[in-house]
Amino acid sequence: MGNAMNHVMNTSRIPDDSGVAIEYSIPRSKNRIDFIITGQDENNCEKVVIIELKQWTDIQLTEKDAMVLTRFKQGPSEELHPSYQAWS
């Protein structure tokens, strides 16, 4: 996670006063969010970016809504699409 997010965050497009949360635990839930960036845009509107990190090297679409097929050591596995995980 460190190298990937360092590359993403190392840009002048993200203001220095942005908030960052890593492995944020959602209250009253066992779920967590991998990476959150918060701040305000040029019009002082609050913005939040949620990033769901994966270590997948291969991914395929499936016919199922919000599901993708990836491979782990034990073999193929259907998993929730990272965008759907961030949205939900």
Short mmCIF file of the C-alpha atoms (twelve columns), coordinates in Angstrom:
data_MODEL
# 
_entry.id   MODEL 
# 
loop_
_atom_site.group_PDB 
_atom_site.id 
_atom_site.type_symbol 
_atom_site.label_atom_id 
_atom_site.label_alt_id 
_atom_site.label_comp_id 
_atom_site.label_asym_id 
_atom_site.label_seq_id 
_atom_site.Cartn_x 
_atom_site.Cartn_y 
_atom_site.Cartn_z 
_atom_site.pdbx_PDB_model_num 
ATOM 1  C CA . MET A 1  0.000   0.000   0.000   1 
ATOM 2  C CA . GLY A 2  2.798   2.422   0.884   1 
ATOM 3  C CA . ASN A 3  4.365   2.821   -2.559  1 
ATOM 4  C CA . ALA A 4  1.059   3.000   -4.438  1 
ATOM 5  C CA . MET A 5  -0.435  5.658   -2.178  1 
ATOM 6  C CA . ASN A 6  2.826   7.607   -1.988  1 
ATOM 7  C CA . HIS A 7  2.690   7.880   -5.780  1 
ATOM 8  C CA . VAL A 8  -0.955  9.035   -5.654  1 
ATOM 9  C CA . MET A 9  -0.430  11.568  -2.872  1 
ATOM 10 C CA . ASN A 10 2.810   13.014  -4.249  1 
ATOM 11 C CA . THR A 11 1.120   15.621  -6.445  1 
ATOM 12 C CA . SER A 12 0.472   19.342  -6.226  1 
ATOM 13 C CA . ARG A 13 -3.189  18.703  -7.142  1 
ATOM 14 C CA . ILE A 14 -3.895  17.500  -3.589  1 
ATOM 15 C CA . PRO A 15 -3.642  20.457  -1.199  1 
ATOM 16 C CA . ASP A 16 -1.205  20.210  1.709   1 
ATOM 17 C CA . ASP A 17 -4.028  20.837  4.212   1 
ATOM 18 C CA . SER A 18 -6.047  17.791  3.072   1 
ATOM 19 C CA . GLY A 19 -7.046  15.258  5.681   1 
ATOM 20 C CA . VAL A 20 -5.898  11.659  5.312   1 
ATOM 21 C CA . ALA A 21 -7.190  8.567   7.093   1 
ATOM 22 C CA . ILE A 22 -5.607  5.144   6.635   1 
ATOM 23 C CA . GLU A 23 -7.467  1.928   7.554   1 
ATOM 24 C CA . TYR A 24 -10.366 3.976   8.938   1 
ATOM 25 C CA . SER A 25 -12.706 1.844   11.069  1 
ATOM 26 C CA . ILE A 26 -16.380 2.534   10.422  1 
ATOM 27 C CA . PRO A 27 -18.163 3.067   13.758  1 
ATOM 28 C CA . ARG A 28 -20.491 0.246   14.894  1 
ATOM 29 C CA . SER A 29 -19.194 -1.970  12.095  1 
ATOM 30 C CA . LYS A 30 -16.399 -4.452  11.499  1 
ATOM 31 C CA . ASN A 31 -15.717 -2.757  8.142   1 
ATOM 32 C CA . ARG A 32 -12.935 -0.346  7.375   1 
ATOM 33 C CA . ILE A 33 -11.976 1.992   4.570   1 
ATOM 34 C CA . ASP A 34 -8.442  1.576   3.232   1 
ATOM 35 C CA . PHE A 35 -7.696  5.219   2.465   1 
ATOM 36 C CA . ILE A 36 -9.679  8.473   2.707   1 
ATOM 37 C CA . ILE A 37 -8.665  11.936  1.505   1 
ATOM 38 C CA . THR A 38 -10.768 14.915  2.673   1 
ATOM 39 C CA . GLY A 39 -10.627 18.610  1.957   1 
ATOM 40 C CA . GLN A 40 -12.208 21.528  0.147   1 
ATOM 41 C CA . ASP A 41 -12.162 22.466  -3.509  1 
ATOM 42 C CA . GLU A 42 -11.475 25.936  -4.928  1 
ATOM 43 C CA . ASN A 43 -15.097 26.937  -4.076  1 
ATOM 44 C CA . ASN A 44 -14.733 25.763  -0.449  1 
ATOM 45 C CA . CYS A 45 -17.061 22.807  -1.097  1 
ATOM 46 C CA . GLU A 46 -16.182 19.809  1.046   1 
ATOM 47 C CA . LYS A 47 -14.894 16.782  -0.862  1 
ATOM 48 C CA . VAL A 48 -14.123 13.198  0.113   1 
ATOM 49 C CA . VAL A 49 -12.238 10.578  -1.907  1 
ATOM 50 C CA . ILE A 50 -12.558 6.947   -0.793  1 
ATOM 51 C CA . ILE A 51 -9.907  4.533   -2.066  1 
ATOM 52 C CA . GLU A 52 -10.324 0.766   -1.846  1 
ATOM 53 C CA . LEU A 53 -6.934  -0.865  -2.327  1 
ATOM 54 C CA . LYS A 54 -6.463  -4.349  -3.779  1 
ATOM 55 C CA . GLN A 55 -3.457  -6.559  -4.353  1 
ATOM 56 C CA . TRP A 56 -5.086  -8.349  -7.247  1 
ATOM 57 C CA . THR A 57 -2.973  -8.933  -10.332 1 
ATOM 58 C CA . ASP A 58 -5.809  -10.342 -12.432 1 
ATOM 59 C CA . ILE A 59 -9.478  -9.385  -12.586 1 
ATOM 60 C CA . GLN A 60 -12.326 -10.334 -14.914 1 
ATOM 61 C CA . LEU A 61 -15.901 -9.135  -15.311 1 
ATOM 62 C CA . THR A 62 -18.738 -11.457 -14.408 1 
ATOM 63 C CA . GLU A 63 -22.411 -11.514 -15.364 1 
ATOM 64 C CA . LYS A 64 -23.287 -10.713 -11.741 1 
ATOM 65 C CA . ASP A 65 -23.968 -7.150  -10.663 1 
ATOM 66 C CA . ALA A 66 -21.128 -5.617  -8.592  1 
ATOM 67 C CA . MET A 67 -19.043 -8.812  -8.740  1 
ATOM 68 C CA . VAL A 68 -15.682 -9.524  -10.363 1 
ATOM 69 C CA . LEU A 69 -13.601 -12.664 -10.677 1 
ATOM 70 C CA . THR A 70 -10.076 -12.624 -9.317  1 
ATOM 71 C CA . ARG A 71 -7.548  -15.264 -8.352  1 
ATOM 72 C CA . PHE A 72 -6.033  -16.050 -4.985  1 
ATOM 73 C CA . LYS A 73 -3.554  -18.793 -4.056  1 
ATOM 74 C CA . GLN A 74 -6.447  -21.199 -3.479  1 
ATOM 75 C CA . GLY A 75 -7.895  -20.450 -6.939  1 
ATOM 76 C CA . PRO A 76 -10.523 -18.234 -8.581  1 
ATOM 77 C CA . SER A 77 -12.838 -16.233 -6.349  1 
ATOM 78 C CA . GLU A 78 -15.826 -13.961 -6.950  1 
ATOM 79 C CA . GLU A 79 -15.434 -10.728 -5.013  1 
ATOM 80 C CA . LEU A 80 -17.275 -7.441  -4.728  1 
ATOM 81 C CA . HIS A 81 -16.056 -4.838  -7.228  1 
ATOM 82 C CA . PRO A 82 -13.816 -2.308  -5.395  1 
ATOM 83 C CA . SER A 83 -15.979 0.595   -6.623  1 
ATOM 84 C CA . TYR A 84 -19.053 -1.055  -5.157  1 
ATOM 85 C CA . GLN A 85 -17.213 -1.632  -1.877  1 
ATOM 86 C CA . ALA A 86 -16.285 2.053   -1.683  1 
ATOM 87 C CA . TRP A 87 -19.812 3.145   -2.618  1 
ATOM 88 C CA . SER A 88 -21.516 0.923   -0.050  1 
# 
